[in-house]
Amino acid sequence: MSPRLPRITGIDAVAALRRGGFTVEYIKGSHYHMAHRSIPARQVIIPVHAGKTLKPKTLKSILEKAGLTIEEFLDLL
């Protein structure tokens, strides 16, 4: 059985992806646009709304676009 998705805020997701090799390209409103350093085509948009946790489907979509499994993401937290 695979591990459950963590309940985290958008800023926690941004920090974890930074540790995973992503950089913030730009911020538009409350959305962080990130790209991977070595694979620029791998881009992710993360909503960061004042302390609100990301919905599970949103986090799952972010992980799919980032090319990470739940286990890999948990290691980055």
Backbone as CSV, one residue per row, in Angstrom:
resi,resn,N_x,N_y,N_z,CA_x,CA_y,CA_z,C_x,C_y,C_z
1,MET,0.843,-1.173,0.000,0.000,0.000,0.000,0.894,1.244,0.000
2,SER,0.576,2.193,-0.852,1.394,3.398,-0.921,1.039,4.339,0.227
3,PRO,2.000,5.179,0.625,1.726,6.106,1.727,0.690,7.153,1.332
4,ARG,0.066,7.725,2.335,-0.947,8.753,2.099,-0.284,10.078,1.773
5,LEU,-1.007,10.904,1.044,-0.518,12.245,0.747,-0.507,13.066,2.032
6,PRO,0.555,13.830,2.265,0.592,14.656,3.470,-0.325,15.864,3.329
7,ARG,-0.796,16.385,4.432,-1.588,17.617,4.438,-0.624,18.758,4.717
8,ILE,-0.241,19.474,3.675,0.743,20.548,3.806,0.222,21.813,3.133
9,THR,0.872,22.930,3.453,0.532,24.197,2.819,1.315,24.330,1.517
10,GLY,0.927,25.301,0.722,1.624,25.542,-0.537,3.074,25.921,-0.328
11,ILE,3.363,26.697,0.708,4.742,27.131,0.955,5.617,25.942,1.352
12,ASP,5.032,24.952,2.047,5.775,23.728,2.371,6.103,22.949,1.096
13,ALA,5.167,22.922,0.158,5.395,22.236,-1.116,6.489,22.937,-1.917
14,VAL,6.482,24.272,-1.906,7.525,25.036,-2.603,8.894,24.705,-2.012
15,ALA,8.994,24.682,-0.687,10.267,24.383,-0.023,10.752,22.973,-0.361
16,ALA,9.840,22.008,-0.371,10.221,20.627,-0.682,10.700,20.509,-2.124
17,LEU,10.004,21.158,-3.051,10.413,21.079,-4.452,11.746,21.786,-4.682
18,ARG,12.011,22.842,-3.929,13.333,23.489,-4.026,14.432,22.510,-3.644
19,ARG,14.193,21.735,-2.597,15.172,20.717,-2.191,15.305,19.628,-3.253
20,GLY,14.272,19.460,-4.070,14.273,18.447,-5.116,14.809,18.936,-6.450
21,GLY,15.359,20.142,-6.484,15.980,20.631,-7.711,15.154,21.618,-8.513
22,PHE,14.047,22.074,-7.978,13.221,23.059,-8.670,13.589,24.467,-8.208
23,THR,13.406,25.439,-9.090,13.616,26.841,-8.734,12.342,27.619,-9.059
24,VAL,12.140,28.706,-8.343,10.985,29.563,-8.604,11.330,30.442,-9.802
25,GLU,10.588,30.293,-10.877,10.797,31.101,-12.076,10.195,32.495,-11.875
26,TYR,8.953,32.525,-11.408,8.311,33.796,-11.085,7.082,33.524,-10.230
27,ILE,6.570,34.593,-9.638,5.371,34.501,-8.805,4.335,35.437,-9.417
28,LYS,3.155,34.911,-9.668,2.078,35.732,-10.217,0.898,35.616,-9.270
29,GLY,0.638,36.685,-8.547,-0.413,36.647,-7.535,-0.004,35.718,-6.413
30,SER,-0.793,34.692,-6.174,-0.478,33.743,-5.106,-0.021,32.399,-5.676
31,HIS,0.427,32.392,-6.927,0.861,31.153,-7.568,2.352,31.205,-7.898
32,TYR,3.078,30.207,-7.396,4.510,30.092,-7.664,4.696,29.221,-8.905
33,HIS,5.403,29.745,-9.895,5.706,28.998,-11.113,7.135,28.490,-10.978
34,MET,7.286,27.163,-10.942,8.592,26.561,-10.699,8.993,25.684,-11.878
35,ALA,10.317,25.590,-12.108,10.855,24.720,-13.154,12.045,23.972,-12.585
36,HIS,12.289,22.772,-13.097,13.415,21.957,-12.640,14.699,22.514,-13.240
37,ARG,15.781,22.496,-12.461,17.057,23.048,-12.922,17.604,22.313,-14.136
38,SER,17.598,20.987,-14.111,18.207,20.230,-15.201,17.212,19.836,-16.298
39,ILE,15.922,19.906,-16.005,14.892,19.581,-17.000,13.900,20.749,-17.036
40,PRO,14.236,21.840,-17.756,13.382,23.035,-17.740,11.951,22.795,-18.221
41,ALA,11.735,21.757,-19.025,10.378,21.481,-19.506,9.477,20.968,-18.388
42,ARG,10.060,20.533,-17.275,9.283,20.040,-16.130,8.889,21.246,-15.282
43,GLN,7.679,21.736,-15.484,7.215,22.935,-14.796,6.009,22.627,-13.924
44,VAL,5.928,23.352,-12.812,4.863,23.132,-11.837,4.357,24.484,-11.357
45,ILE,3.058,24.598,-11.154,2.466,25.807,-10.579,1.859,25.420,-9.238
46,ILE,2.262,26.148,-8.182,1.787,25.827,-6.837,1.019,27.013,-6.266
47,PRO,-0.246,26.802,-5.863,-0.996,27.870,-5.209,-0.547,28.015,-3.753
48,VAL,-0.268,29.237,-3.359,0.161,29.506,-1.980,-0.816,30.523,-1.400
49,HIS,-1.782,30.027,-0.648,-2.813,30.887,-0.074,-2.706,30.882,1.444
50,ALA,-2.229,31.946,2.009,-2.138,32.247,3.440,-2.464,31.113,4.405
51,GLY,-1.605,30.146,4.515,-1.741,29.104,5.516,-2.748,28.011,5.210
52,LYS,-3.404,28.064,4.065,-4.373,27.017,3.725,-3.637,25.782,3.220
53,THR,-4.150,24.622,3.581,-3.526,23.383,3.118,-3.984,23.079,1.692
54,LEU,-3.100,22.411,0.960,-3.427,22.013,-0.405,-4.402,20.840,-0.369
55,LYS,-5.346,20.845,-1.260,-6.277,19.723,-1.359,-5.517,18.518,-1.913
56,PRO,-5.906,17.315,-1.509,-5.189,16.114,-1.957,-5.069,15.992,-3.476
57,LYS,-6.137,16.302,-4.211,-6.080,16.213,-5.673,-5.100,17.229,-6.249
58,THR,-5.040,18.414,-5.663,-4.107,19.438,-6.123,-2.677,18.983,-5.896
59,LEU,-2.396,18.456,-4.712,-1.048,17.982,-4.410,-0.667,16.813,-5.315
60,LYS,-1.607,15.913,-5.571,-1.325,14.777,-6.451,-0.986,15.263,-7.859
61,SER,-1.700,16.253,-8.345,-1.434,16.821,-9.661,-0.055,17.479,-9.704
62,ILE,0.304,18.184,-8.635,1.622,18.822,-8.553,2.720,17.764,-8.620
63,LEU,2.550,16.677,-7.883,3.558,15.613,-7.869,3.677,14.947,-9.236
64,GLU,2.559,14.742,-9.919,2.602,14.143,-11.256,3.357,15.039,-12.227
65,LYS,3.081,16.344,-12.186,3.770,17.278,-13.076,5.250,17.394,-12.735
66,ALA,5.582,17.230,-11.459,6.980,17.304,-11.030,7.723,15.998,-11.297
67,GLY,6.989,14.939,-11.605,7.622,13.651,-11.861,8.107,12.963,-10.601
68,LEU,7.413,13.192,-9.485,7.799,12.609,-8.203,6.736,11.637,-7.704
69,THR,7.185,10.611,-7.006,6.253,9.717,-6.325,5.973,10.300,-4.939
70,ILE,4.983,9.757,-4.268,4.660,10.227,-2.920,5.844,9.982,-1.989
71,GLU,6.492,8.816,-2.125,7.636,8.481,-1.273,8.784,9.467,-1.475
72,GLU,9.076,9.795,-2.744,10.154,10.748,-3.036,9.828,12.117,-2.447
73,PHE,8.570,12.520,-2.567,8.166,13.818,-2.033,8.270,13.844,-0.511
74,LEU,7.855,12.763,0.138,7.945,12.700,1.602,9.394,12.808,2.069
75,ASP,10.334,12.254,1.306,11.754,12.368,1.652,12.244,13.812,1.564
76,LEU,11.621,14.621,0.702,12.032,16.018,0.530,11.458,16.936,1.608
77,LEU,10.408,16.492,2.293,9.782,17.334,3.335,10.667,17.454,4.555
